[in-house]
Amino acid sequence: MRSIATDIITAAAVAAGLPETNVMIEPEKDGVTLPKRRVEISYLAEQYRRTGRPVRKTPTPGKETTHRTLAREKHAVRLPVRAAIRADDEAWLKEFSRCFVAALPKRMADEHGNTVTVAVEKAEYGGFTKKAVEVFKKRSKTFHITFTGMTTIENEIPLIKSVDIIPSYREAGNEQEHD
């Protein structure tokens, strides 16, 4: 789930105008070697909830006429992510943030074909002060993004090819025995 979250955030940042090299996992320390305009990704704890609902039914490859594959959701997975946009320019931060959120997809499919939904929960501003003179401007806007996906299991089910109905009934009027 982390890899698809990273891919989605990176694609949104690139679509908003940031080079791919400026999207990174949250660094240990903030230093002068880091780009002034960047996106830092930090992951929070994944949450799993046991489910069991059927997700999809498809023909089994190679056995299309005799079997179906039923995929069931085993767990619903929720991954909260913080995407911190760091910048030295307030106007650029405002415009980039708008484009970044607009570029995030509502849902995508992961490598197993399962749907992953993306939702921006909230945004927090940082580095905005009321000082008259600022030597090093450090502005940031942190988006709290939730990725929701699933883990699935697949079962192969044989199809019912033919049904033989054998009636078992008595004729009407023969319910009682006569002496």
C-alpha angles and dihedrals in degrees: 000000000000092000094054090045090053091047093050094048092046092050091049092049092049090048089052091054107267121127114250091239090063093063109087145157108263107285122228094240135018107238142164091257091068118089114262091229112048147129118237118199122205125178126217125202117301115236122212126198120186114235132154108198121143113254108181144349119211136169111268110249109251093011101060095142098046109031143038128202114226116199116203127191107241099180135008107224124205120190118185113203132185116214108191115195110205122195144153095218122068096202092050090048092052095049095041092049091053092049092043094055091044090053094054110103121232092225140355138178121252126219091280094051094254119139118253116193123206122207129174105218103183145330130229126199123218138182097031109134136166096234115135094219123033119185100191114024112209114178125173141176118195119202120201105214125184121207115196121192141141145236115229140195124206127216126190112226124192116230122238102246102181138009124206112200114201110189117222110188141119126241115261113262095027096091094107127054117232123221 
